Amino acid sequence: MDWPQLILAVVSLAIGCVMIAFNGFVFWLTVVKNEAAPAIAPVFGGLFAAAGVMLLPLPDTWRWAWIPLVADWGGFPFFVAAYLRKNSG
């Protein structure tokens, strides 16, 4: 097992998951509750987590790297929700 690669993958996943959770919290405050919130870190959480998934030393894990990019509310889903909210009324 390649320990440096595994450690880098786990650290990247951890950083990405924390950023994704923060972006989800900001999304909840701004879009759902209509309150002011700190700025989002667009796409970075998804990119860190996707890199972590790709670095995992397990067979075929790279095929799942798209999931953090879709799950990160600081990325594409946030912009779609903001657009729909702006143009809904």
N, C-alpha and C positions, 0 to 999 in steps of 0.2 A: 504494500500500500504506500502511496506517495503522500506522506504526512504533510509536507508544506502545501501541497495542492488542496488537501482536505481542509486544513486549517483556513486557508484563504477562502475556500468555498463557504465554509460555515460563517466566517466573519462577514463576508459579502452578503450572505443570506440574512444574517442578523441585522446588519445596517439597513439593508433594503426593507426588511419587514418592519423595522421601527419607523422608517420614513413612510412606508405605505400606511401604517396605522395613523401616523400624524396627518397625512394627507386625507385619510378617511374622516378624521376628527374635524379638520378644516372644512371638508365638504359638508359634513353634517351641520356645522355651525352656519355656514354661508348659504347653502342651498335649501336645507330643510327648515332650519330655525330662523333664517333671515337675520342673523346677528353678524357683528364684525368679528373677524378672526385673523390670526397671523397669516402671513403669506404662505402659499404652498411652495413646495420644491418640485416643480413639474418634472415628471418622468424619472427623476433621479432614483427614487425608491425602487421603481420597476426595473430600471437598468441595473442597479446593484444586485437586486434579488435574481434577475435573469442571468447575470454573470455568475452568481453563486451557484445557480442550478446547472449552468453549463460546465462549471469547474468541478462539480461533484464527480469523484472517480468511480462512478457506477455506470454500467452499460446503458446506453440510450436515454440518459437523463436530459440530454440536450433537446430532445423533442418536446419537453415540458417547459422550456424557457419562455415561451410566449405567455404563460399564465400570469406571472407577476406584472407583465406590461399591461395586461387587460385589467388586472385587479387593482392597480394603482390609481386611486381617484385623483391623483395629481396630474395624471396624464390624459389620455384621450377621453375616457368617460367623463371627467370633470368638464372638459371643454364642450362636449356634447350637451351635458346637463345645463351648463351656463347658457349655451346658445338657445336651447329649447325654452329655458326660463325667460330669457330676454325677449324672445319672439312669441311668447304665448299670450300676451295680452296687450 
